[in-house]
Amino acid sequence: MTDTMDSDAARALPQPAGWSRAAAALAVVAVLGASAALGRRNAPGDAHPRTRRWYRMLDKPDFTPPDAVFGAVWPVLETGLAVGGYRLLRRPSSPARNAAVGLWLANTAMVGGWTELFFRRHALAASTAAAGAMTAGAGALVVTANKVDRPTAVLAAPFATWLAFATVLSERIRKRNRS
């Protein structure tokens, strides 16, 4: 009986609130904006003709999506990350929520870092290792977020799936371009 009373009393205690709407929105814009800026700084777009030439000259496997697919997929994935990050930040602070926020932050940082390794430094082995770490991190984000906010986990699942595909693609590119 005492255990039940103790747990009821613990639930009755006020929980620390999550971030305000404005603070959560600003944090998401800042974090994803920084990652996107780094990614775009290194991307093989028209603004970076050398990078574009290098990327086009790589020997890539047949299952490499056309450039337009990358351009269509990433805004969708980033939107899912933005909504998920916002939802996590709005949840009351707890060890599980804080772990999920940490994984969200790490994953968004790694996206920008991967483009630095692959496109800017042409470090194919390091970018493949980073892609594998990102896949593991995204999987951990899905599992951890699911304990705190199921919609966030659902939003992060396509990101984890895409990263698993990107890891396989990155490894194949690395193997085909050992020079």
C-alpha positions in Angstrom: 0.0 0.0 0.0 2.8 2.4 0.8 4.4 1.8 -2.6 1.2 2.8 -4.3 0.9 5.9 -2.2 4.5 6.8 -2.9 4.1 6.5 -6.7 0.8 8.4 -6.5 2.5 11.2 -4.6 5.3 11.3 -7.1 2.9 11.6 -10.0 1.1 14.4 -8.2 4.3 16.5 -7.9 4.6 19.1 -10.6 6.9 18.1 -13.4 9.3 20.6 -14.9 7.7 22.0 -18.0 9.3 21.7 -21.4 10.6 24.6 -23.3 8.2 27.4 -24.4 6.8 27.3 -27.9 9.1 30.2 -29.0 12.2 28.8 -27.4 11.7 25.4 -28.9 11.0 26.8 -32.3 14.1 29.1 -32.1 16.2 26.2 -31.0 15.0 24.0 -33.9 15.6 26.7 -36.4 19.1 27.4 -35.1 20.1 23.7 -34.9 18.7 22.6 -38.2 19.7 25.9 -39.8 23.3 25.5 -38.8 23.3 21.9 -40.1 21.6 22.8 -43.3 24.0 25.7 -43.9 27.0 23.4 -43.4 25.4 20.8 -45.7 24.7 23.3 -48.4 28.2 24.8 -48.1 29.5 21.4 -49.1 26.8 20.1 -51.5 27.6 19.5 -55.2 25.2 22.1 -56.4 25.6 24.8 -59.0 27.3 27.1 -56.5 30.1 24.5 -56.1 31.2 23.5 -59.6 34.4 21.7 -58.4 32.5 19.6 -55.9 29.9 18.9 -58.6 32.5 17.7 -61.1 34.2 15.5 -58.5 30.9 13.9 -57.5 29.9 13.3 -61.1 33.3 11.7 -61.8 32.9 9.2 -58.9 32.2 5.6 -59.9 28.8 5.1 -58.3 26.7 1.9 -58.0 23.6 1.5 -60.2 21.3 2.0 -57.2 22.5 5.6 -56.7 19.4 7.8 -56.9 19.4 10.7 -59.3 20.4 14.1 -57.9 16.8 15.2 -57.9 15.8 12.5 -55.5 18.4 13.8 -53.0 16.9 17.3 -53.4 13.4 16.0 -52.8 14.2 13.6 -49.9 16.2 15.9 -47.6 13.6 18.6 -47.1 11.1 15.9 -46.1 13.6 14.3 -43.7 14.6 17.7 -42.2 10.9 18.6 -41.7 10.4 15.4 -39.8 13.5 16.2 -37.7 12.3 19.8 -37.1 8.8 18.7 -35.9 10.3 15.9 -33.9 12.9 18.2 -32.2 10.2 20.7 -31.4 8.0 18.1 -29.9 10.8 16.7 -27.8 11.8 20.2 -26.5 8.2 20.9 -25.5 8.0 17.7 -23.4 8.8 18.0 -19.7 12.4 17.4 -18.8 13.2 13.8 -17.8 16.2 11.5 -18.3 14.5 9.8 -21.3 13.5 13.1 -22.9 16.9 14.6 -22.3 18.5 11.5 -23.9 16.2 11.9 -26.9 17.0 15.6 -27.2 20.8 14.7 -27.0 20.4 12.1 -29.8 18.4 14.6 -31.9 21.1 17.2 -31.5 23.9 14.7 -32.3 22.1 13.4 -35.4 21.5 16.9 -36.8 25.1 17.8 -36.2 26.3 14.6 -37.9 24.3 15.4 -41.1 26.3 18.6 -41.6 29.5 16.8 -40.6 29.0 14.0 -43.1 28.8 16.5 -46.0 32.1 18.1 -44.8 33.8 14.7 -44.9 32.4 13.4 -48.1 32.0 16.4 -50.4 34.6 18.9 -49.1 37.4 16.6 -47.9 36.6 13.7 -50.2 37.3 11.4 -47.3 35.3 8.4 -48.5 36.3 6.0 -45.7 35.7 8.5 -42.9 32.4 9.5 -44.4 31.3 5.9 -44.6 32.2 5.4 -41.0 30.3 8.6 -40.1 27.3 7.3 -42.1 27.3 4.1 -40.1 27.5 6.1 -36.8 24.7 8.3 -38.0 22.6 5.2 -38.8 23.2 3.9 -35.3 22.5 7.3 -33.8 19.2 7.6 -35.8 18.1 4.2 -34.7 18.8 5.1 -31.1 16.9 8.3 -31.6 13.8 6.4 -32.8 14.0 3.9 -29.9 14.6 6.6 -27.3 12.1 9.1 -28.7 9.5 6.4 -28.7 9.7 6.3 -24.9 8.9 10.0 -24.7 6.9 10.9 -27.7 5.7 8.3 -30.2 5.0 10.8 -33.0 8.6 12.0 -32.8 9.8 8.3 -33.2 7.6 7.9 -36.2 8.9 11.1 -37.7 12.5 10.0 -37.1 12.0 6.5 -38.7 12.3 7.6 -42.3 15.5 9.5 -41.4 17.0 6.3 -39.9 15.9 4.3 -42.9 17.4 6.8 -45.4 20.7 6.8 -43.4 20.9 3.0 -43.5 20.5 3.3 -47.3 23.1 6.1 -47.4 25.6 4.1 -45.5 25.4 1.2 -48.0 25.7 3.7 -50.8 28.6 5.4 -49.2 30.4 2.1 -48.7 29.9 1.1 -52.3 31.2 4.4 -53.5 34.2 4.0 -51.2 35.0 0.6 -52.5 34.6 1.6 -56.2 36.8 4.7 -55.8 40.0 3.6 -54.0 42.6 5.9 -55.3 
